[in-house]
Amino acid sequence: MPYLKNFWCLLALLAFCVLTLPEVQAQSSADFSEIDVDTMSDEEVESLIARAAQAGLSPEEFLERAQEEGGMPTVQAEKLRERIKELDLDGFGFKRNTKVSNRPARTQNGMKEIGAGFFDPSKYAPLTEEEAQIFGTSLFYQKGRTLTFEPSLNQATPKSYILGPGDLLYVDIYGQSEQYYEATVNPDGFILLDNIGSIAVSGKSIEEATGIIKNRVARFYPGLSGSNPNTFLQISLGNVRTIQVNILGEVRLPGTFTLSAFSTVFNALYAAGGPNMNGSMRRIKVLRNNTLIAEVDVYDLLIEGKASLDLKLQDQDVILVPPFDSRAKIKGEVKRQMTFEIQEGDTFQDLITYAGGFTDEAFKEQATIARITANERSISNVYADQYSLFLLKGGDEITVGKILDRYTNRVQIEGAVYRAGTFALTEGLTLGALIQKAEGLRGDAYTKQASILRTREDFSSVMIQVDLAGILDGSVPDVQLQREDIVRIASIYDIKNEQYVQVLGEVKKPGIYPFSEGMKVEELLILAGGLQESANANDLEIARRLEDQDLGTLSDILPTRVNTDLSMTPESVTLQAFDQVIVRKRGNFAMQKLVAVEGQVNSPGMFAIESTDERISDLVQRAGGLNQFAYAKGAALIRRTEFFNTQSEQAQRQKNLEELQRLLELAPNSSEAQEELLKRLRKDDPIAASPVDNQLAESKKESLDQIAAETPGFAVKLKETEAVAIDLEAIMKNPGSEDDLILEEGDILSVPKLLQTIRMRGDVVYPTTLRHEAGRGLKYYINGAGGFERRANRKQTYVVYANGAVKRTKGFLGIRNYPPVEPGAEVIVPTKGPRVPLRLGEIVGITTGLATLGLVISQINW
């Protein structure tokens, strides 16, 4: 039974294949209802799909018809579809050629030879200025050449490609029969196919070689021939061979070059560096077997982009570059100002095309040509209607001029009009009409007069004054304008000084502000950001400029007052131009001043000065007094000097406002009032510093610097803070005494613990720190440090006490009185410095002086 079933299935398949041929119409008679795909072999499936393909059906179309017209069950159709996928059948019913797809990509043979002898511009001198002016030279001769014209190996093999020795051919036979060949054309021009023999293909094109090989192979594969073939043949080129091309004539590097067989004339020219200065760019000859086969014009590529890539070179081709025939030079307003090679019949219009056309500013109506005659040059003018007729000759130099930098119908208006600028001069244009074109006069226009700057024919100018007000109201005739007239209408502010007022002193933003008629003092203060909290609203001054001042009188001083909220009052003063408003500070105003206490007090920290006469004893009392560890005699007061970088009141206010702004910005939730405050803080400009801040300190610093510069060896070290020696023990016993200093801002009172050591410094044998012993003198501690050094300056020994006081050694008649030593003191022994030996001249001078003194004394006694 299975054999019988397979027989009927095959019979049905054959019937369907016959019925699906193009000349048979009734495909519906094939019956696929009993087909069993599982029992079909792979060859049966391939044959079925191949015959369907011959009938013009793809696998999917065949399956659709088999189901609709042949009654193939859906399950069998799906199985057949899976079998087709497993067998990897394409739309023609043939297996895909996996062997062909795995072939390596096409490569170029002889890559080491190709390019080895190419022209290298880096080894030669750069183009001269004359050479660089020849159009087309830079195409082949440039330092960083990138346009190599190298052929692409990925292109489809041209049908006109001529085969030769070294070419690798792929011969693919597919269909009913399959076979794959790889064969290289041998030096005799043959390829050798296994079991077929040699075939002559050298000198044949790919298309011709395909026909020759097919006819030869068809003897062994009959399916290739006939009206209805079932086997097919395809030939493709594998690796590309190299060829040798001879490049001669006017080229930079003549010789024989190894190139790819895909190369064109431009590849060869690139290898030789292109035509030299005498070489033609337009008549490059290609000779093959002593016959001229082509003439290449490089301008076709440079001008029109035609590269003649369809002309492939062959082995032993000759490229000949003859000398140029004629050249013409063009300069001026063209896009390429160069020298061009011209051919017989080239016109001026052709040259303009070579030069890229005219520039935007070219005078296109006429050109000037300098032409070589028998023994000299002559000048000719060529007009636009002659460009396509005027024939060029070798040596022609063409100059294209530029349009004139002038206007045929320009007038200008400037000044107090709404739309100043340039306008076209129309027939009958008058001054009044021009003002209307400029959208009328501005409100600040000075109408008593206007001026017209007119250019004469000889390019001199004349100024014409007109009554502008009379022209506008019709009482004076309007003025007719001419080409290049410039109308100037002044502003009333052009003829008078700009007016302003100034505010100085205790306002937020002192400075210069524009003056407006009827301006009040309060309005100016509001513009200046309002009064500072230190301002004295009851004592303002207005310094007014005097028009007719008496000798010695500089300004008129007007005392005035304002409300602190800057509200208007009947007494509000109306300002005049150039007034200066001076806002002074209240005499009893002062910002908080801080001092600090550190060390051995009961409540150290920062303290605000309560009154102007607060003293050190008051500060100690506010700090809770001294504790049991305090060493009052060692207390020191650190005070700022005039050189301390003290912030001005304005700077302190600005710093406080910036800190407030920072805190408001960091707050997670803010009320509406706080948000408005933050907006105001962001909007306010920084407060300007007062010009008198720290001027005294700067003046003193400059004086000290000048003294130091004029005094050799004198140096001044400026300190911002200094320690003031105080006797806190005496101060606390007698508060209010002259020892009890009045506090100043920034003072720091430092109260140390009871100190028990003495520090030895300077020119002693062993500088160290010693324990303080009551009743011991300075010499005891010096001996404790090993005694004086050999170069010690004993007379200048001094003691620095813990409170900052300094005492030095005193002497009288050789008796030294050393200062006492207290706990925490530092003993400093200076050195005498280097000993300078007496020179011979000094010894002679001293001896002579002593002898003279002895002689004088002896004479007096006598």
C-alpha positions in Angstrom: 0.0 0.0 0.0 2.8 2.6 0.8 4.3 2.0 -2.6 1.0 2.4 -4.3 0.4 5.6 -2.4 3.8 7.1 -3.4 3.1 6.2 -7.0 -0.1 8.1 -7.1 1.5 11.1 -5.3 4.2 11.2 -7.9 1.7 10.9 -10.7 -0.2 13.8 -9.3 2.9 15.9 -9.0 3.9 15.3 -12.6 0.4 16.1 -13.7 0.5 19.4 -11.8 3.9 20.3 -13.2 2.6 19.8 -16.7 -0.5 21.8 -16.1 1.4 24.7 -14.5 3.5 25.4 -17.6 2.8 28.8 -19.1 1.1 27.4 -22.3 -1.3 25.2 -20.2 -4.3 27.0 -18.8 -6.2 24.3 -16.7 -4.1 24.1 -13.5 -7.2 23.2 -11.4 -7.2 19.6 -12.7 -4.1 18.7 -10.5 -5.2 16.9 -7.3 -3.1 17.4 -4.2 -5.7 16.3 -1.7 -3.9 12.9 -1.0 -0.4 14.3 -0.8 1.8 13.1 2.1 4.8 15.4 2.6 6.4 13.1 5.2 7.0 10.4 2.6 8.6 12.7 0.0 12.3 12.7 -0.4 14.4 15.9 -0.6 15.0 15.4 -4.3 11.2 15.2 -4.9 10.6 18.5 -3.1 13.4 20.2 -4.9 12.1 19.0 -8.3 8.6 20.1 -7.4 9.7 23.6 -6.5 12.0 23.9 -9.5 9.2 23.1 -11.9 6.9 25.5 -10.2 9.6 28.2 -10.6 9.9 27.4 -14.3 6.1 28.1 -14.5 6.8 31.5 -13.0 5.6 30.6 -9.5 7.4 31.3 -6.2 7.2 28.8 -3.4 4.5 30.8 -1.6 2.4 31.2 -4.8 2.7 27.5 -5.5 1.5 26.6 -2.0 -1.5 29.0 -2.3 -2.6 27.5 -5.6 -2.0 23.9 -4.4 -4.4 24.6 -1.5 -7.0 26.6 -3.4 -7.1 24.7 -6.7 -5.4 21.3 -5.9 -7.1 20.7 -2.6 -3.9 20.4 -0.6 -4.7 20.1 3.1 -3.5 23.0 5.3 -1.4 20.6 7.5 0.4 19.2 4.4 0.9 22.8 3.1 2.6 23.8 6.3 4.8 20.7 6.3 5.8 21.4 2.7 6.6 25.1 3.7 8.9 23.8 6.5 10.6 21.4 4.2 11.3 24.2 1.7 12.9 26.3 4.5 14.9 23.4 5.7 16.3 22.7 2.2 17.0 26.4 1.9 15.5 26.8 -1.5 15.3 30.2 -3.2 12.7 31.6 -5.4 14.0 29.7 -8.4 13.7 26.4 -6.7 17.5 25.9 -6.3 19.6 25.5 -3.2 21.4 28.6 -2.2 25.0 28.4 -3.0 26.7 28.5 0.5 30.0 27.8 -1.1 29.8 30.9 -3.2 28.8 33.1 -0.3 31.8 31.9 1.7 34.3 33.1 -1.0 36.6 35.8 0.2 35.9 39.4 -1.0 37.6 40.5 -4.2 41.1 41.8 -3.6 43.7 43.6 -5.7 46.8 41.6 -6.6 50.2 43.2 -6.5 49.4 45.9 -3.9 53.1 46.3 -3.1 53.9 47.1 -6.7 51.0 49.5 -7.0 51.9 52.9 -5.6 55.6 52.0 -5.1 56.7 54.3 -7.9 54.0 56.9 -7.6 54.8 60.6 -7.6 55.3 61.9 -4.1 54.9 65.7 -3.8 56.7 65.8 -0.4 60.0 65.0 -2.2 59.7 67.9 -4.6 59.6 71.6 -4.3 56.2 73.2 -3.8 54.5 74.8 -6.8 55.8 78.1 -7.8 53.3 81.0 -7.9 53.2 80.8 -11.7 52.5 77.0 -11.6 49.9 77.4 -8.9 48.0 79.9 -11.2 47.5 77.2 -13.9 44.1 75.8 -13.6 44.0 72.1 -12.8 47.6 71.8 -11.5 46.5 71.4 -7.8 44.3 68.4 -8.8 47.4 66.2 -9.1 50.1 68.1 -7.3 49.4 69.0 -3.7 51.0 68.1 -0.4 48.1 66.2 1.1 46.7 64.5 -2.0 43.4 62.7 -1.2 41.7 62.6 -4.6 43.5 59.5 -5.9 40.9 58.3 -8.4 41.6 54.8 -7.0 39.1 52.3 -8.5 36.6 50.6 -6.2 37.0 46.8 -6.1 33.4 46.4 -4.9 31.8 47.6 -8.1 30.1 45.1 -10.4 32.5 43.6 -13.0 32.0 45.7 -16.1 30.8 43.7 -19.1 33.5 45.5 -21.2 36.3 44.4 -18.8 39.0 42.7 -20.9 40.4 39.6 -19.3 44.1 39.0 -19.2 46.8 36.8 -17.5 46.4 36.9 -13.8 42.7 37.4 -13.6 40.8 35.0 -11.3 37.5 33.8 -12.6 34.6 32.2 -10.7 32.4 29.9 -12.9 29.2 29.0 -11.1 26.8 26.3 -12.5 23.5 26.0 -10.7 20.1 24.6 -11.3 19.4 21.0 -12.1 23.1 20.5 -12.0 25.6 22.2 -9.7 29.3 22.8 -10.1 31.7 25.5 -9.0 35.1 26.3 -10.6 37.8 28.8 -9.8 40.4 29.4 -12.6 43.2 31.9 -13.2 44.0 33.1 -16.7 47.5 31.8 -17.4 50.2 33.7 -19.3 49.0 32.0 -22.5 45.5 33.4 -22.1 43.7 30.1 -21.1 41.7 29.0 -18.1 41.7 25.3 -17.2 38.4 23.8 -15.8 38.5 20.4 -14.2 37.2 17.6 -16.5 36.4 20.2 -19.2 39.7 21.4 -20.5 41.3 24.7 -21.4 39.4 27.6 -22.8 41.0 30.7 -24.4 39.6 33.9 -22.8 42.5 36.4 -22.8 41.7 39.6 -24.7 38.0 38.8 -24.4 35.5 40.9 -22.4 33.6 39.4 -19.6 30.5 39.2 -21.7 32.3 37.5 -24.6 34.1 35.1 -22.2 30.8 34.1 -20.6 29.4 33.0 -24.0 32.6 31.1 -24.9 32.7 29.3 -21.6 29.0 28.5 -21.7 29.2 27.0 -25.1 32.1 24.8 -24.0 30.6 23.7 -20.7 27.2 23.0 -22.3 28.7 19.9 -23.9 29.0 18.4 -20.4 25.8 20.0 -19.0 23.0 19.7 -21.5 20.6 21.6 -19.3 22.5 24.9 -20.1 21.2 24.9 -23.7 17.9 24.6 -25.3 14.8 26.8 -25.3 13.8 25.7 -21.7 17.2 25.3 -19.8 17.1 24.0 -16.3 20.8 24.7 -15.5 22.4 28.1 -15.5 25.9 29.5 -15.6 27.3 32.7 -14.1 30.9 34.1 -14.4 32.3 36.7 -12.0 35.7 38.2 -11.6 37.7 37.3 -8.4 41.0 39.0 -7.6 42.0 41.7 -10.0 45.3 41.6 -11.8 47.7 44.4 -12.3 48.7 46.0 -15.5 51.6 48.2 -16.6 50.9 51.5 -18.2 53.5 53.8 -19.9 53.1 57.5 -19.2 55.1 59.8 -21.4 55.4 63.4 -22.4 54.9 66.5 -20.3 54.3 64.9 -17.0 56.1 65.4 -13.7 57.3 61.8 -13.4 57.2 60.0 -16.7 57.7 56.2 -16.7 56.1 52.8 -16.5 53.6 52.4 -13.6 52.0 49.3 -12.2 48.2 49.9 -11.7 45.1 48.0 -11.1 43.3 46.5 -14.1 40.3 48.6 -13.1 42.3 51.8 -13.5 41.4 54.7 -15.7 43.4 57.5 -17.2 43.0 59.7 -14.1 44.6 56.9 -11.9 47.6 56.9 -14.2 47.9 60.7 -14.3 47.7 60.7 -10.5 50.6 58.2 -10.3 52.7 60.5 -12.6 51.9 63.7 -10.7 49.8 65.1 -13.5 50.9 67.3 -16.4 53.8 69.6 -15.6 53.9 73.3 -16.3 54.2 72.8 -20.1 51.8 69.8 -20.3 48.4 70.0 -21.8 45.3 69.3 -19.6 43.0 69.1 -22.6 44.5 66.8 -25.2 45.8 63.8 -23.2 46.2 60.9 -25.6 45.6 57.2 -24.9 47.3 54.8 -27.3 46.7 51.0 -27.5 48.7 48.8 -29.9 50.0 52.0 -31.6 46.5 53.2 -32.2 44.9 56.3 -30.7 41.8 55.1 -28.9 40.8 58.2 -26.8 41.7 61.8 -26.1 40.9 63.0 -22.5 40.1 66.5 -21.5 40.7 67.1 -17.7 38.5 70.2 -17.9 35.5 67.9 -18.4 36.2 66.6 -14.9 37.0 70.0 -13.4 34.2 72.0 -15.0 31.4 69.4 -15.5 32.4 66.5 -13.2 32.8 64.0 -16.0 35.6 61.6 -15.1 35.5 59.3 -18.2 35.5 56.3 -15.8 34.1 54.0 -18.5 37.5 54.0 -20.3 39.5 51.3 -18.6 43.2 51.0 -19.2 44.8 47.8 -20.5 48.3 46.3 -20.1 51.0 48.2 -22.0 48.7 51.1 -22.8 50.5 54.4 -23.5 49.3 57.7 -22.1 50.9 60.7 -23.9 50.7 64.2 -22.5 51.7 66.7 -25.3 52.7 70.3 -24.7 49.8 72.8 -24.3 48.8 74.8 -27.4 47.5 78.1 -25.9 46.7 79.6 -22.5 44.7 82.7 -21.5 44.7 84.5 -18.2 41.8 86.2 -16.6 41.8 88.4 -13.5 39.5 90.8 -11.7 35.9 90.1 -10.7 35.7 86.4 -11.6 35.6 83.5 -9.1 38.7 81.8 -10.4 41.5 84.3 -11.2 43.8 81.8 -13.0 45.5 80.9 -16.2 43.4 78.5 -18.4 44.3 76.3 -21.3 42.2 77.2 -24.4 41.4 75.2 -27.5 40.7 76.4 -31.0 37.3 77.9 -31.1 37.0 78.8 -27.4 35.3 82.1 -26.9 35.3 84.6 -24.1 32.1 83.0 -22.8 33.8 79.7 -22.5 36.6 81.3 -20.5 34.1 82.9 -18.1 32.7 79.4 -17.6 36.1 78.0 -16.9 36.6 80.8 -14.4 33.4 79.9 -12.5 31.5 82.9 -13.7 31.4 86.6 -12.6 31.5 87.6 -8.9 28.5 89.6 -7.5 30.3 92.9 -7.9 31.6 92.3 -11.4 31.0 94.9 -14.2 29.4 92.4 -16.6 28.8 94.8 -19.5 32.4 95.1 -20.6 35.8 93.4 -20.2 39.3 94.5 -21.3 41.6 92.2 -23.2 45.3 92.7 -23.7 46.3 90.7 -26.8 49.8 90.0 -28.2 50.3 91.3 -31.7 53.3 91.0 -34.0 55.7 92.8 -31.7 53.7 94.3 -28.8 50.4 94.2 -27.0 47.1 95.9 -27.8 44.0 96.6 -25.7 40.5 95.7 -26.8 37.2 96.1 -25.2 34.6 93.3 -25.4 31.0 94.0 -24.7 28.4 91.7 -23.3 26.7 91.0 -26.6 30.1 89.9 -28.1 31.1 87.4 -25.3 29.9 84.3 -27.2 31.4 85.5 -30.5 34.9 86.8 -29.4 37.5 84.1 -30.1 40.4 83.8 -27.7 44.1 83.6 -28.7 47.1 82.3 -26.7 48.6 85.0 -24.4 45.3 86.9 -24.0 45.0 88.6 -20.6 41.4 89.5 -19.7 40.5 91.9 -16.9 36.9 92.0 -15.5 36.3 95.3 -13.7 34.3 96.0 -10.6 31.1 98.0 -10.5 31.6 101.6 -9.3 31.3 102.2 -5.5 28.7 104.9 -5.9 24.9 105.2 -6.1 22.9 106.6 -8.9 19.9 107.6 -6.8 20.8 107.8 -3.2 19.8 110.4 -0.6 20.3 110.2 3.1 18.7 111.7 6.2 20.0 111.6 9.7 19.2 113.1 13.1 15.9 113.7 14.8 13.6 111.6 12.5 12.0 108.3 13.4 13.6 106.3 10.5 16.9 107.8 9.6 18.8 106.1 6.8 19.2 105.8 3.1 16.4 106.4 0.6 15.9 106.2 -3.2 15.9 109.5 -5.0 12.8 109.6 -7.1 11.8 112.2 -9.6 10.8 115.4 -7.9 11.7 114.3 -4.4 11.8 117.3 -1.9 12.9 117.7 1.6 9.4 117.6 3.0 8.6 114.4 1.1 11.9 112.8 2.4 10.9 113.6 6.0 7.5 111.9 5.4 9.4 108.8 4.1 11.4 108.9 7.3 8.1 108.8 9.2 8.3 112.4 10.4 10.2 114.4 12.9 10.8 113.3 16.4 9.5 115.5 19.2 13.1 116.7 20.0 13.7 118.0 16.5 15.3 121.4 16.2 13.0 123.0 13.5 14.5 126.5 13.3 17.0 125.2 10.7 18.2 122.1 8.9 21.2 121.5 6.7 21.7 119.7 3.4 25.3 118.5 2.5 25.4 118.5 -1.3 28.1 117.0 -3.5 29.1 119.0 -6.6 30.2 117.5 -9.9 33.9 118.1 -9.0 33.3 116.1 -5.7 33.6 119.3 -3.6 30.8 119.8 -1.1 28.5 122.7 -0.1 26.4 123.1 3.0 22.9 124.5 2.4 20.9 125.9 5.3 17.1 125.7 5.1 14.3 127.0 7.3 12.8 123.7 8.4 9.8 125.2 10.3 9.0 127.4 7.3 9.1 124.4 4.9 6.8 122.3 7.2 4.2 125.1 7.6 4.4 126.1 3.8 5.6 129.6 4.4 8.9 128.8 2.6 9.2 126.9 -0.7 10.3 123.3 -0.4 13.8 122.3 -1.4 14.4 119.9 -4.4 16.8 117.2 -3.5 19.7 115.9 -5.7 21.7 112.7 -5.8 24.0 112.1 -2.8 22.3 114.8 -0.7 22.7 114.2 3.1 19.9 115.9 5.2 20.8 116.6 8.8 18.1 117.5 11.3 19.5 118.3 14.7 18.0 117.5 18.1 17.4 120.3 20.7 19.6 118.3 23.0 22.5 118.5 20.5 22.8 122.2 21.2 22.6 122.3 25.0 24.3 120.4 27.8 22.7 117.4 29.3 21.2 118.2 32.7 21.6 116.1 35.8 21.4 116.3 39.6 23.7 114.6 42.1 23.0 113.1 45.6 25.8 112.4 48.1 26.1 111.0 51.6 23.8 108.8 53.6 21.6 107.3 50.9 21.6 103.8 49.5 22.7 104.6 46.0 24.6 107.9 45.8 25.4 109.2 42.4 24.3 111.1 39.3 20.7 111.1 38.2 18.9 112.6 35.2 17.2 116.0 35.9 13.5 116.5 35.2 11.8 119.9 35.4 9.8 120.2 38.6 11.8 117.5 40.4 11.6 117.6 44.2 14.3 116.6 46.7 12.2 113.7 47.9 11.9 112.3 44.4 15.7 112.4 44.0 16.2 110.6 47.3 13.7 107.9 46.2 15.7 107.4 43.0 18.8 107.0 45.2 17.2 104.1 47.1 16.0 106.2 50.1 17.8 107.3 53.2 20.1 105.2 55.3 19.2 104.6 58.9 22.1 106.9 59.9 20.9 109.8 57.8 20.0 113.1 59.4 16.7 114.0 57.7 16.6 117.4 59.4 19.9 118.6 58.1 20.2 118.4 54.3 22.1 120.8 52.1 21.5 121.7 48.4 24.5 123.1 46.7 23.2 125.1 43.7 25.3 126.3 40.8 25.3 130.1 40.4 24.8 131.5 36.9 26.5 134.9 37.7 28.7 134.1 40.7 30.6 136.8 42.5 34.3 136.6 42.9 35.1 134.0 45.6 31.5 132.6 45.7 31.3 129.0 44.3 27.7 127.9 45.0 24.6 128.8 46.8 23.9 126.6 49.8 20.3 125.9 50.6 19.6 124.1 53.9 16.5 122.0 53.9 14.8 119.0 55.7 12.7 116.1 54.6 10.4 113.6 56.3 12.0 110.3 57.2 9.4 108.6 55.0 10.2 111.0 52.1 6.6 112.2 51.9 6.0 115.5 50.3 5.5 118.7 52.3 4.6 122.2 51.4 8.2 123.1 52.1 9.6 120.6 49.7 12.4 122.2 47.6 12.2 122.1 43.8 15.5 121.1 42.3 17.3 122.8 39.5 19.7 121.4 37.0 23.1 120.5 38.4 22.0 120.7 42.0 24.0 118.6 44.5 22.0 117.2 47.5 24.2 116.3 50.4 22.7 114.0 53.2 24.8 114.0 56.3 24.9 111.5 59.2 23.3 112.0 62.6 25.8 113.0 65.2 24.5 110.5 67.8 24.4 107.5 65.4 26.8 104.7 65.7 26.5 101.0 64.7 27.1 98.4 67.4 30.8 97.8 68.2 32.1 94.5 69.6 35.0 93.5 71.8 36.1 90.1 73.0 37.4 88.6 76.2 39.3 85.3 76.1 41.1 83.3 78.7 40.7 83.1 82.4 37.5 85.0 83.1 34.2 83.5 84.3 32.2 84.3 81.1 34.6 84.7 78.1 33.2 85.7 74.7 31.9 88.6 72.6 30.6 91.8 74.2 29.0 94.9 72.7 30.4 98.2 73.9 27.7 99.8 76.0 29.0 103.4 76.1 31.7 105.5 74.6 33.6 105.6 77.9 33.5 101.9 78.8 36.9 100.7 80.1 38.8 97.5 80.5 37.7 97.1 84.2 34.0 97.4 83.1 34.6 94.7 80.5 36.2 92.3 83.1 33.2 92.9 85.4 30.7 92.1 82.6 32.7 88.9 81.9 32.1 87.8 85.5 35.5 88.8 86.8 38.8 86.9 86.9 38.7 83.2 87.9 41.1 81.6 90.4 43.5 80.6 87.6 44.0 84.0 86.1 47.4 85.6 85.8 46.5 89.3 85.8 50.0 90.6 85.3 50.3 88.6 82.1 47.1 89.9 80.6 47.4 91.7 77.2 45.1 93.9 75.1 45.1 93.2 71.3 44.0 96.4 69.4 43.5 97.1 65.8 45.8 99.6 64.1 44.8 102.2 61.6 46.0 99.8 58.9 43.4 97.2 59.9 41.0 96.4 57.0 38.0 97.7 58.8 34.7 97.4 57.0 32.8 100.6 56.4 29.3 101.1 57.7 28.0 100.7 54.1 29.9 97.5 53.7 28.6 96.1 57.0 25.0 96.9 56.0 25.6 95.2 52.6 27.0 92.1 54.3 24.1 92.0 56.7 21.6 92.3 53.8 23.3 89.5 51.9 23.2 87.2 54.9 19.5 88.0 55.3 19.0 87.1 51.6 20.9 83.9 52.0 18.8 82.8 55.0 15.5 83.6 53.2 16.6 81.6 50.2 17.4 78.6 52.4 14.2 78.7 54.3 11.9 75.8 53.3 8.7 77.8 53.8 8.3 81.6 53.6 5.4 83.9 54.1 4.2 86.3 51.4 5.9 89.2 53.2 9.2 87.3 53.3 8.9 86.5 49.6 8.4 90.1 48.7 11.4 91.0 51.0 13.5 88.5 49.1 12.5 90.0 45.8 13.5 93.5 47.0 16.9 92.2 48.3 17.6 90.5 44.9 16.6 93.7 43.0 18.7 96.1 45.1 22.2 97.0 43.8 25.2 96.6 46.1 25.8 99.7 48.3 28.6 101.8 47.1 31.5 102.4 49.5 32.2 105.9 50.8 35.1 107.6 49.0 36.5 108.8 52.4 36.8 105.3 54.0 40.3 104.5 55.2 41.7 107.5 53.5 43.7 108.4 56.7 45.3 105.0 56.8 46.1 105.0 53.1 47.8 108.5 53.5 49.9 107.3 56.4 50.9 104.1 54.6 52.0 106.1 51.6 54.1 108.4 53.8 55.8 105.4 55.5 56.5 103.8 52.1 58.1 107.0 50.9 60.3 107.3 54.0 61.4 103.6 53.6 62.2 104.2 49.9 64.3 107.2 50.7 66.2 105.7 53.7 68.6 102.8 53.0 68.3 99.9 55.4 65.0 101.3 56.8 62.0 98.9 56.5 58.5 99.4 57.8 56.4 96.4 58.6 52.7 97.4 58.7 50.6 95.5 61.2 46.8 95.3 61.3 46.8 94.5 65.1 49.2 95.2 67.9 49.5 94.0 71.6 49.1 96.9 74.0 50.9 96.4 77.3 48.6 96.8 80.3 48.8 96.1 84.0 45.5 94.3 84.6 46.3 93.8 88.2 46.7 97.6 88.8 43.6 98.3 86.6 41.4 96.0 88.8 42.7 97.6 92.0 42.1 101.1 90.7 39.2 101.2 88.1 39.0 104.4 86.1 42.7 105.2 86.4 44.8 106.2 83.5 46.0 102.6 83.2 42.3 101.6 82.7 42.1 102.2 78.9 38.8 103.1 77.1 37.7 100.2 74.8 37.7 100.5 71.1 35.9 98.3 68.5 37.7 95.0 67.8 39.7 95.0 71.1 40.5 91.5 72.4 41.4 91.2 76.1 43.5 88.1 76.7 43.9 86.8 80.3 46.3 83.8 80.5 46.7 81.2 83.2 49.4 81.6 85.7 52.6 80.9 83.8 55.6 79.1 85.4 58.3 79.2 82.7 60.9 81.5 81.2 61.9 81.2 77.5 65.5 81.9 76.5 66.1 83.1 73.0 69.0 84.6 71.0 72.7 84.4 71.5 72.9 82.1 74.4 74.8 78.8 74.5 71.6 76.6 74.7 68.3 78.4 74.0 65.7 76.6 76.1 62.7 77.1 78.4 63.4 77.3 82.1 61.2 77.0 85.2 60.5 80.4 86.9 61.9 80.7 90.4 60.8 83.6 92.6 63.6 86.1 93.5 65.9 85.0 90.7 67.5 87.6 88.5 68.2 87.7 84.7 71.8 86.4 85.1 70.5 83.3 86.8 68.4 82.3 83.8 71.2 83.2 81.4 73.5 80.9 83.2 70.8 78.3 83.2 71.0 78.5 79.4 74.7 78.0 79.3 75.7 81.7 79.5 76.3 84.2 76.8 77.7 83.2 73.4 81.0 84.7 72.3 79.3 87.3 70.0 76.4 88.1 72.4 75.5 91.7 72.7 75.1 91.7 76.5 74.3 95.4 76.7 71.2 95.0 74.5 69.7 92.1 76.3 65.9 92.7 76.9 62.9 91.0 78.4 59.4 90.7 76.8 56.7 90.2 79.4 53.6 88.2 79.1 51.4 91.3 78.8 53.5 92.6 75.9 55.7 95.1 77.8 59.4 95.2 76.9 62.3 96.2 79.2 66.0 96.3 78.2 69.3 96.2 80.1 70.6 99.5 81.3 74.2 100.4 82.1 76.2 103.2 83.7 80.0 103.3 84.1 80.3 99.7 83.2 77.6 98.6 85.7 74.7 96.7 84.0 71.2 96.8 85.5 69.3 93.8 84.1 65.4 94.0 84.1 63.5 91.7 86.4 62.1 88.4 85.2 58.5 87.5 85.7 56.5 84.3 84.9 55.8 83.9 81.2 58.5 86.3 80.1 60.9 85.8 77.1 64.6 86.7 77.5 66.2 87.8 74.2 69.9 88.2 73.8 70.8 89.8 70.4 74.1 89.3 68.6 76.8 91.8 67.8 76.9 90.9 64.2 79.9 90.0 62.1 83.3 91.6 63.0 84.8 93.7 60.2 88.7 93.7 60.3 90.5 97.0 60.0 92.1 97.7 56.7 95.6 99.2 56.3 94.2 102.6 55.3 92.0 102.7 58.4 94.9 101.8 60.6 97.1 104.5 59.1 94.3 107.0 59.5 93.8 106.1 63.2 97.6 106.3 63.9 97.9 109.6 62.1 95.0 111.0 64.0 96.4 109.9 67.4 99.8 111.3 66.6 98.3 114.6 65.6 96.2 114.7 68.8 99.4 114.0 70.9 101.2 116.8 69.2 98.4 119.2 69.8 98.3 118.3 73.5 102.1 118.6 73.9 102.0 122.1 72.3 99.2 123.2 74.6 101.2 122.0 77.7 104.3 123.8 76.4 
